[in-house]
């Protein structure tokens, strides 16, 4: 192999190497711009924009004005005697025991320190005991609440699960569930309640 052929091979190799290096450098520069806080960040945010809106959805407020109980309301859309009867059956199947002193039903839950009560959503009205035809008054809504026996206690998670389950069950009778501020509770709101992220 003479000198001229060797120089030609080295020159071609150097050109190929510089061209390949240039392509790699250009790729790295362009891909770095794609992931920089400018264009790339905008592109990454687009798919998750819907999730971010849901994340900003305010958590339901459970605590009442006095701060002595946490609960939700189920407001019935069409009160009727038929609804009263379905409510009676639902309370019975939930294990509700009527307390005449409070005019509310106590439901056995997972924790004795935070009992669950179901009462009339529109005080001073009380729920009837649903015995001996004493429930002619149409029930417009109920409040399902967990009562704390100490201000320092927070709701038991199992009780919150039970509260959400009861609320959904009563809503199936023909109503909607709202929080203490009368704001509707969405599926994400129920998950926040169970996860302990609601305002208490």
N, C-alpha and C positions, 0 to 999 in steps of 0.2 A: 504494500500500500504506500503510495507516494505521499508527499507532504500536502499537495494540493487536495487530494481526496480526504485526507484526515481533517484539514481545515474546514472543508465543506461539511463534513459530518458533524463536527463540533459546532459550526455556525447554525446548522439546521436544528440540532439538539438544544442550543441556547434559545433560539427563537421559539421552539415548541414549549420549553420550560417557562419562558417569560409570558407567553400567551396563556398558558394554563394558570400561572400565578396571578395574572391580571384578571382572569375570569373568576378565580376563587376570591380575590380581593373585592371585586365588584359585587359578588354574591353576598359576602359578609357585610359589606357596607349597606346594601339594599335591605337585607334581612334585619340589620340593626335598626334601620329607620322604621321598619314595619312594627317593631316591638318597642319603639321609643314612646315616651308619654304623649307624642303627637298623634299621628295617624293610626298607629297600631292600637293605642289605648281606645280610640274611638271604635275601631273595628271590633275589639274584644268586648266592649260594653254593649254593643247592639243586641246580641242574643240574650243577654241577661237583664235587659231593661225592664221587662215584665216582672221578673223576679224581684227586682229592686223596688218596684212600685208596691208589690205585696209586702215586702219587708218593711216598708214605711207605714203600712197600715197600722193605725194605733191599736194597742192591746186593749181588750175589754176592761172596763172598770167594774170590779165586783163589790168593793166596799161601800156600805151605805153611808148616809150623812153623819150618823152617830159614830161610825167606826166600830160598831159592836158585832157586825155580821157581814158575811160575804154572800152574794147571791145574784141570781138572774131572774128575769121576768119572762113569763110566757103569756103573751097577749092574744086572746082569741078573736078571730076575725068575725065570726057569726055566732054570738051566744044564743043558746037555745036550750030547751028542756032535754033534747036529745044529747046535746053536748054535756049537760050536767050529768046525765046518766053514764056517758062514756068516761067522764072525769071520775065519777064514783068508782067505776070498774078499774080504771087505771090506778087510782089511789089504793084500792084494795089489793091489786096485783103487785104494787110496789111495797106492800107491807105497811102502809100508813095506818097509824093509830090516832084517833081523834082525841084532842085535848080540849075539853070544854072551857077550861080557864083561859086559854089563849085563842080559841076558835081556829086552831090550825092542826094540821096532821104532822105527827112526828114519824120519821122514817128511820128505821134502823140502818145505820151505816157501818163503815169500817172502823170508826173511832168514836168511843163514848165521850171523849173530851170535846168533840165538835159535832153535836147532833145536827141532823138535817130536818128542817121544818118546811112545810108547804102551807102557805097562807094566802089569803085574798090579796091580790095585787093592788086593790083599791081600798085602803083603810079609810074610815074605821070599820068597813065591812069585814065580817068574819066568814070563814067558810062554814057551811052547814055540816052537820055530822053525816048527812045523807041517809038518815034512818027515819022511819015513820013519816015519810012524805014531807020532811021539813026543808026541802031544797027547791022551792018554787022560784026563789030569786035566781035570776040568770047570772052565771059567773062569767065575768068579762076577761079575767086573767088571774094567774096565780104567780106568787113569788116563791122561788125555791131558794132557801138560804141555809148557810152553815153558820151556826152561832158559836162564837168563841166564849169560853168561860174565863178567859184572861186576855187583856189587850196585847200582851206580849206574844201570844200564840199566833202562828200563821196557819192557814188552812192545811189540813192533811191532804197529801196528794191523792190518796185513795178516795177521800171524801169528794175532792174536786172531780175525779173521774165519775163518781156516783152522781154528783150534781149535774154534770154534762149529760149523762145518760138519762136522768129523769127529765131534764129540760127537752131533750130531743124527743123523748117519748110523749110528753105532753104536747109538744108542737105538732106531732103527727095527728093529734085530735082536731087540728084546724087552727093553728096559731103560729106566731113567730116569736123567736127568742131575742130579747134585748138585754143590755147590761144595766147597771145601776143608773147610768146617765141616759137611759132609754135609746141607746144606739144599737142598731141591729148587730147581731153576732154572726160572723161568717164562719165557714169551715176552718179557715186559718185562725179565727178568733177562738174557736173551741179548742184547737190544738194548743194555742197560747195559754188558755185557762188550765188545761191538763198539765202543760209543761211548767206551770207556776210562773208564767211571764205576764199574767194579767195584773192590773193595778189593784193591790189589796192594801 
